[in-house]
Amino acid sequence: MPCPVEVGVPLWIEKWLNILSISSERLPGM
């Protein structure tokens, strides 16, 4: 079984990449 951290971190990174990509679409200047 993988460590919970090993599973959680990629999901956390993917979540933040989605948030940043949405934010960049709303704010083209950034």
mmCIF entry with sequence, helices, sheets and N, C-alpha, C, O atoms, coordinates in Angstrom:
data_MODEL
# 
_entry.id   MODEL 
# 
_entity.id                         1 
_entity.type                       polymer 
_entity.pdbx_number_of_molecules   1 
# 
_entity_poly.entity_id                      1 
_entity_poly.type                           'polypeptide(L)' 
_entity_poly.nstd_linkage                   no 
_entity_poly.nstd_monomer                   no 
_entity_poly.pdbx_seq_one_letter_code       MPCPVEVGVPLWIEKWLNILSISSERLPGM 
_entity_poly.pdbx_seq_one_letter_code_can   MPCPVEVGVPLWIEKWLNILSISSERLPGM 
_entity_poly.pdbx_strand_id                 A 
# 
loop_
_entity_poly_seq.entity_id 
_entity_poly_seq.num 
_entity_poly_seq.mon_id 
_entity_poly_seq.hetero 
1 1  MET n 
1 2  PRO n 
1 3  CYS n 
1 4  PRO n 
1 5  VAL n 
1 6  GLU n 
1 7  VAL n 
1 8  GLY n 
1 9  VAL n 
1 10 PRO n 
1 11 LEU n 
1 12 TRP n 
1 13 ILE n 
1 14 GLU n 
1 15 LYS n 
1 16 TRP n 
1 17 LEU n 
1 18 ASN n 
1 19 ILE n 
1 20 LEU n 
1 21 SER n 
1 22 ILE n 
1 23 SER n 
1 24 SER n 
1 25 GLU n 
1 26 ARG n 
1 27 LEU n 
1 28 PRO n 
1 29 GLY n 
1 30 MET n 
# 
_struct_asym.id          A 
_struct_asym.entity_id   1 
# 
_struct_conf.conf_type_id            HELX_P 
_struct_conf.id                      HELX_P1 
_struct_conf.pdbx_PDB_helix_id       AA1 
_struct_conf.beg_label_comp_id       PRO 
_struct_conf.beg_label_asym_id       A 
_struct_conf.beg_label_seq_id        4 
_struct_conf.pdbx_beg_PDB_ins_code   ? 
_struct_conf.end_label_comp_id       ARG 
_struct_conf.end_label_asym_id       A 
_struct_conf.end_label_seq_id        26 
_struct_conf.pdbx_end_PDB_ins_code   ? 
_struct_conf.beg_auth_comp_id        PRO 
_struct_conf.beg_auth_asym_id        A 
_struct_conf.beg_auth_seq_id         4 
_struct_conf.end_auth_comp_id        ARG 
_struct_conf.end_auth_asym_id        A 
_struct_conf.end_auth_seq_id         26 
_struct_conf.pdbx_PDB_helix_class    1 
_struct_conf.details                 ? 
_struct_conf.pdbx_PDB_helix_length   23 
# 
_struct_conf_type.id          HELX_P 
_struct_conf_type.criteria    ? 
_struct_conf_type.reference   ? 
# 
loop_
_atom_site.group_PDB 
_atom_site.id 
_atom_site.type_symbol 
_atom_site.label_atom_id 
_atom_site.label_alt_id 
_atom_site.label_comp_id 
_atom_site.label_asym_id 
_atom_site.label_entity_id 
_atom_site.label_seq_id 
_atom_site.pdbx_PDB_ins_code 
_atom_site.Cartn_x 
_atom_site.Cartn_y 
_atom_site.Cartn_z 
_atom_site.occupancy 
_atom_site.B_iso_or_equiv 
_atom_site.pdbx_formal_charge 
_atom_site.auth_seq_id 
_atom_site.auth_comp_id 
_atom_site.auth_asym_id 
_atom_site.auth_atom_id 
_atom_site.pdbx_PDB_model_num 
ATOM 1   N N  . MET A 1 1  ? 0.845  -1.205 0.000   1.00 0.00 ? 1  MET A N  1 
ATOM 2   C CA . MET A 1 1  ? 0.000  0.000  0.000   1.00 0.00 ? 1  MET A CA 1 
ATOM 3   C C  . MET A 1 1  ? 0.877  1.249  0.000   1.00 0.00 ? 1  MET A C  1 
ATOM 4   O O  . MET A 1 1  ? 1.815  1.335  0.792   1.00 0.00 ? 1  MET A O  1 
ATOM 5   N N  . PRO A 1 2  ? 0.595  2.210  -0.862  1.00 0.00 ? 2  PRO A N  1 
ATOM 6   C CA . PRO A 1 2  ? 1.369  3.453  -0.873  1.00 0.00 ? 2  PRO A CA 1 
ATOM 7   C C  . PRO A 1 2  ? 1.085  4.281  0.365   1.00 0.00 ? 2  PRO A C  1 
ATOM 8   O O  . PRO A 1 2  ? 0.013  4.185  0.963   1.00 0.00 ? 2  PRO A O  1 
ATOM 9   N N  . CYS A 1 3  ? 2.035  5.075  0.729   1.00 0.00 ? 3  CYS A N  1 
ATOM 10  C CA . CYS A 1 3  ? 1.866  5.955  1.883   1.00 0.00 ? 3  CYS A CA 1 
ATOM 11  C C  . CYS A 1 3  ? 0.793  6.999  1.560   1.00 0.00 ? 3  CYS A C  1 
ATOM 12  O O  . CYS A 1 3  ? 0.734  7.478  0.427   1.00 0.00 ? 3  CYS A O  1 
ATOM 13  N N  . PRO A 1 4  ? -0.052 7.359  2.524   1.00 0.00 ? 4  PRO A N  1 
ATOM 14  C CA . PRO A 1 4  ? -1.087 8.380  2.272   1.00 0.00 ? 4  PRO A CA 1 
ATOM 15  C C  . PRO A 1 4  ? -0.514 9.687  1.742   1.00 0.00 ? 4  PRO A C  1 
ATOM 16  O O  . PRO A 1 4  ? -1.150 10.368 0.938   1.00 0.00 ? 4  PRO A O  1 
ATOM 17  N N  . VAL A 1 5  ? 0.685  10.037 2.193   1.00 0.00 ? 5  VAL A N  1 
ATOM 18  C CA . VAL A 1 5  ? 1.306  11.283 1.731   1.00 0.00 ? 5  VAL A CA 1 
ATOM 19  C C  . VAL A 1 5  ? 1.641  11.173 0.248   1.00 0.00 ? 5  VAL A C  1 
ATOM 20  O O  . VAL A 1 5  ? 1.464  12.130 -0.505  1.00 0.00 ? 5  VAL A O  1 
ATOM 21  N N  . GLU A 1 6  ? 2.127  9.999  -0.172  1.00 0.00 ? 6  GLU A N  1 
ATOM 22  C CA . GLU A 1 6  ? 2.495  9.808  -1.575  1.00 0.00 ? 6  GLU A CA 1 
ATOM 23  C C  . GLU A 1 6  ? 1.277  9.920  -2.478  1.00 0.00 ? 6  GLU A C  1 
ATOM 24  O O  . GLU A 1 6  ? 1.376  10.363 -3.622  1.00 0.00 ? 6  GLU A O  1 
ATOM 25  N N  . VAL A 1 7  ? 0.121  9.512  -1.948  1.00 0.00 ? 7  VAL A N  1 
ATOM 26  C CA . VAL A 1 7  ? -1.117 9.611  -2.724  1.00 0.00 ? 7  VAL A CA 1 
ATOM 27  C C  . VAL A 1 7  ? -1.672 11.027 -2.654  1.00 0.00 ? 7  VAL A C  1 
ATOM 28  O O  . VAL A 1 7  ? -2.137 11.568 -3.658  1.00 0.00 ? 7  VAL A O  1 
ATOM 29  N N  . GLY A 1 8  ? -1.621 11.626 -1.467  1.00 0.00 ? 8  GLY A N  1 
ATOM 30  C CA . GLY A 1 8  ? -2.252 12.919 -1.245  1.00 0.00 ? 8  GLY A CA 1 
ATOM 31  C C  . GLY A 1 8  ? -1.551 14.072 -1.937  1.00 0.00 ? 8  GLY A C  1 
ATOM 32  O O  . GLY A 1 8  ? -2.205 14.991 -2.431  1.00 0.00 ? 8  GLY A O  1 
ATOM 33  N N  . VAL A 1 9  ? -0.215 14.035 -1.980  1.00 0.00 ? 9  VAL A N  1 
ATOM 34  C CA . VAL A 1 9  ? 0.526  15.165 -2.544  1.00 0.00 ? 9  VAL A CA 1 
ATOM 35  C C  . VAL A 1 9  ? 0.230  15.362 -4.031  1.00 0.00 ? 9  VAL A C  1 
ATOM 36  O O  . VAL A 1 9  ? -0.045 16.492 -4.434  1.00 0.00 ? 9  VAL A O  1 
ATOM 37  N N  . PRO A 1 10 ? 0.272  14.310 -4.875  1.00 0.00 ? 10 PRO A N  1 
ATOM 38  C CA . PRO A 1 10 ? -0.057 14.522 -6.290  1.00 0.00 ? 10 PRO A CA 1 
ATOM 39  C C  . PRO A 1 10 ? -1.473 15.060 -6.489  1.00 0.00 ? 10 PRO A C  1 
ATOM 40  O O  . PRO A 1 10 ? -1.705 15.889 -7.369  1.00 0.00 ? 10 PRO A O  1 
ATOM 41  N N  . LEU A 1 11 ? -2.416 14.592 -5.675  1.00 0.00 ? 11 LEU A N  1 
ATOM 42  C CA . LEU A 1 11 ? -3.786 15.104 -5.772  1.00 0.00 ? 11 LEU A CA 1 
ATOM 43  C C  . LEU A 1 11 ? -3.830 16.571 -5.381  1.00 0.00 ? 11 LEU A C  1 
ATOM 44  O O  . LEU A 1 11 ? -4.538 17.363 -6.002  1.00 0.00 ? 11 LEU A O  1 
ATOM 45  N N  . TRP A 1 12 ? -3.063 16.938 -4.337  1.00 0.00 ? 12 TRP A N  1 
ATOM 46  C CA . TRP A 1 12 ? -3.008 18.325 -3.872  1.00 0.00 ? 12 TRP A CA 1 
ATOM 47  C C  . TRP A 1 12 ? -2.406 19.222 -4.947  1.00 0.00 ? 12 TRP A C  1 
ATOM 48  O O  . TRP A 1 12 ? -2.900 20.320 -5.202  1.00 0.00 ? 12 TRP A O  1 
ATOM 49  N N  . ILE A 1 13 ? -1.322 18.738 -5.580  1.00 0.00 ? 13 ILE A N  1 
ATOM 50  C CA . ILE A 1 13 ? -0.673 19.511 -6.642  1.00 0.00 ? 13 ILE A CA 1 
ATOM 51  C C  . ILE A 1 13 ? -1.625 19.692 -7.817  1.00 0.00 ? 13 ILE A C  1 
ATOM 52  O O  . ILE A 1 13 ? -1.741 20.785 -8.371  1.00 0.00 ? 13 ILE A O  1 
ATOM 53  N N  . GLU A 1 14 ? -2.309 18.605 -8.193  1.00 0.00 ? 14 GLU A N  1 
ATOM 54  C CA . GLU A 1 14 ? -3.246 18.689 -9.319  1.00 0.00 ? 14 GLU A CA 1 
ATOM 55  C C  . GLU A 1 14 ? -4.368 19.664 -9.011  1.00 0.00 ? 14 GLU A C  1 
ATOM 56  O O  . GLU A 1 14 ? -4.792 20.432 -9.874  1.00 0.00 ? 14 GLU A O  1 
ATOM 57  N N  . LYS A 1 15 ? -4.851 19.627 -7.764  1.00 0.00 ? 15 LYS A N  1 
ATOM 58  C CA . LYS A 1 15 ? -5.907 20.545 -7.339  1.00 0.00 ? 15 LYS A CA 1 
ATOM 59  C C  . LYS A 1 15 ? -5.453 21.993 -7.492  1.00 0.00 ? 15 LYS A C  1 
ATOM 60  O O  . LYS A 1 15 ? -6.191 22.827 -8.015  1.00 0.00 ? 15 LYS A O  1 
ATOM 61  N N  . TRP A 1 16 ? -4.228 22.292 -7.031  1.00 0.00 ? 16 TRP A N  1 
ATOM 62  C CA . TRP A 1 16 ? -3.738 23.665 -7.110  1.00 0.00 ? 16 TRP A CA 1 
ATOM 63  C C  . TRP A 1 16 ? -3.450 24.091 -8.542  1.00 0.00 ? 16 TRP A C  1 
ATOM 64  O O  . TRP A 1 16 ? -3.646 25.256 -8.887  1.00 0.00 ? 16 TRP A O  1 
ATOM 65  N N  . LEU A 1 17 ? -2.988 23.166 -9.384  1.00 0.00 ? 17 LEU A N  1 
ATOM 66  C CA . LEU A 1 17 ? -2.767 23.502 -10.786 1.00 0.00 ? 17 LEU A CA 1 
ATOM 67  C C  . LEU A 1 17 ? -4.086 23.879 -11.452 1.00 0.00 ? 17 LEU A C  1 
ATOM 68  O O  . LEU A 1 17 ? -4.134 24.798 -12.270 1.00 0.00 ? 17 LEU A O  1 
ATOM 69  N N  . ASN A 1 18 ? -5.159 23.164 -11.098 1.00 0.00 ? 18 ASN A N  1 
ATOM 70  C CA . ASN A 1 18 ? -6.479 23.498 -11.641 1.00 0.00 ? 18 ASN A CA 1 
ATOM 71  C C  . ASN A 1 18 ? -6.910 24.881 -11.178 1.00 0.00 ? 18 ASN A C  1 
ATOM 72  O O  . ASN A 1 18 ? -7.431 25.668 -11.969 1.00 0.00 ? 18 ASN A O  1 
ATOM 73  N N  . ILE A 1 19 ? -6.695 25.182 -9.894  1.00 0.00 ? 19 ILE A N  1 
ATOM 74  C CA . ILE A 1 19 ? -7.066 26.488 -9.349  1.00 0.00 ? 19 ILE A CA 1 
ATOM 75  C C  . ILE A 1 19 ? -6.269 27.598 -10.037 1.00 0.00 ? 19 ILE A C  1 
ATOM 76  O O  . ILE A 1 19 ? -6.824 28.635 -10.400 1.00 0.00 ? 19 ILE A O  1 
ATOM 77  N N  . LEU A 1 20 ? -4.970 27.373 -10.213 1.00 0.00 ? 20 LEU A N  1 
ATOM 78  C CA . LEU A 1 20 ? -4.127 28.389 -10.839 1.00 0.00 ? 20 LEU A CA 1 
ATOM 79  C C  . LEU A 1 20 ? -4.506 28.591 -12.298 1.00 0.00 ? 20 LEU A C  1 
ATOM 80  O O  . LEU A 1 20 ? -4.507 29.721 -12.787 1.00 0.00 ? 20 LEU A O  1 
ATOM 81  N N  . SER A 1 21 ? -4.829 27.509 -12.996 1.00 0.00 ? 21 SER A N  1 
ATOM 82  C CA . SER A 1 21 ? -5.197 27.629 -14.405 1.00 0.00 ? 21 SER A CA 1 
ATOM 83  C C  . SER A 1 21 ? -6.507 28.392 -14.551 1.00 0.00 ? 21 SER A C  1 
ATOM 84  O O  . SER A 1 21 ? -6.654 29.198 -15.470 1.00 0.00 ? 21 SER A O  1 
ATOM 85  N N  . ILE A 1 22 ? -7.461 28.145 -13.652 1.00 0.00 ? 22 ILE A N  1 
ATOM 86  C CA . ILE A 1 22 ? -8.730 28.869 -13.676 1.00 0.00 ? 22 ILE A CA 1 
ATOM 87  C C  . ILE A 1 22 ? -8.486 30.344 -13.356 1.00 0.00 ? 22 ILE A C  1 
ATOM 88  O O  . ILE A 1 22 ? -9.073 31.225 -13.986 1.00 0.00 ? 22 ILE A O  1 
ATOM 89  N N  . SER A 1 23 ? -7.621 30.610 -12.377 1.00 0.00 ? 23 SER A N  1 
ATOM 90  C CA . SER A 1 23 ? -7.331 31.990 -11.991 1.00 0.00 ? 23 SER A CA 1 
ATOM 91  C C  . SER A 1 23 ? -6.663 32.735 -13.140 1.00 0.00 ? 23 SER A C  1 
ATOM 92  O O  . SER A 1 23 ? -6.953 33.911 -13.363 1.00 0.00 ? 23 SER A O  1 
ATOM 93  N N  . SER A 1 24 ? -5.767 32.063 -13.877 1.00 0.00 ? 24 SER A N  1 
ATOM 94  C CA . SER A 1 24 ? -5.069 32.714 -14.978 1.00 0.00 ? 24 SER A CA 1 
ATOM 95  C C  . SER A 1 24 ? -6.032 33.021 -16.119 1.00 0.00 ? 24 SER A C  1 
ATOM 96  O O  . SER A 1 24 ? -5.839 33.990 -16.853 1.00 0.00 ? 24 SER A O  1 
ATOM 97  N N  . GLU A 1 25 ? -7.079 32.187 -16.271 1.00 0.00 ? 25 GLU A N  1 
ATOM 98  C CA . GLU A 1 25 ? -8.079 32.470 -17.297 1.00 0.00 ? 25 GLU A CA 1 
ATOM 99  C C  . GLU A 1 25 ? -8.903 33.690 -16.916 1.00 0.00 ? 25 GLU A C  1 
ATOM 100 O O  . GLU A 1 25 ? -9.267 34.490 -17.777 1.00 0.00 ? 25 GLU A O  1 
ATOM 101 N N  . ARG A 1 26 ? -9.199 33.834 -15.624 1.00 0.00 ? 26 ARG A N  1 
ATOM 102 C CA . ARG A 1 26 ? -9.981 34.982 -15.160 1.00 0.00 ? 26 ARG A CA 1 
ATOM 103 C C  . ARG A 1 26 ? -9.142 36.256 -15.180 1.00 0.00 ? 26 ARG A C  1 
ATOM 104 O O  . ARG A 1 26 ? -9.664 37.345 -15.417 1.00 0.00 ? 26 ARG A O  1 
ATOM 105 N N  . LEU A 1 27 ? -7.843 36.118 -14.931 1.00 0.00 ? 27 LEU A N  1 
ATOM 106 C CA . LEU A 1 27 ? -6.952 37.271 -14.862 1.00 0.00 ? 27 LEU A CA 1 
ATOM 107 C C  . LEU A 1 27 ? -5.866 37.128 -15.926 1.00 0.00 ? 27 LEU A C  1 
ATOM 108 O O  . LEU A 1 27 ? -4.766 36.674 -15.611 1.00 0.00 ? 27 LEU A O  1 
ATOM 109 N N  . PRO A 1 28 ? -6.144 37.504 -17.186 1.00 0.00 ? 28 PRO A N  1 
ATOM 110 C CA . PRO A 1 28 ? -5.175 37.311 -18.263 1.00 0.00 ? 28 PRO A CA 1 
ATOM 111 C C  . PRO A 1 28 ? -3.882 38.076 -18.033 1.00 0.00 ? 28 PRO A C  1 
ATOM 112 O O  . PRO A 1 28 ? -2.841 37.694 -18.569 1.00 0.00 ? 28 PRO A O  1 
ATOM 113 N N  . GLY A 1 29 ? -3.923 39.145 -17.249 1.00 0.00 ? 29 GLY A N  1 
ATOM 114 C CA . GLY A 1 29 ? -2.738 39.960 -17.031 1.00 0.00 ? 29 GLY A CA 1 
ATOM 115 C C  . GLY A 1 29 ? -1.682 39.266 -16.191 1.00 0.00 ? 29 GLY A C  1 
ATOM 116 O O  . GLY A 1 29 ? -0.514 39.656 -16.217 1.00 0.00 ? 29 GLY A O  1 
ATOM 117 N N  . MET A 1 30 ? -2.077 38.240 -15.446 1.00 0.00 ? 30 MET A N  1 
ATOM 118 C CA . MET A 1 30 ? -1.119 37.570 -14.572 1.00 0.00 ? 30 MET A CA 1 
ATOM 119 C C  . MET A 1 30 ? -0.402 36.450 -15.311 1.00 0.00 ? 30 MET A C  1 
ATOM 120 O O  . MET A 1 30 ? 0.446  35.772 -14.731 1.00 0.00 ? 30 MET A O  1 
# 
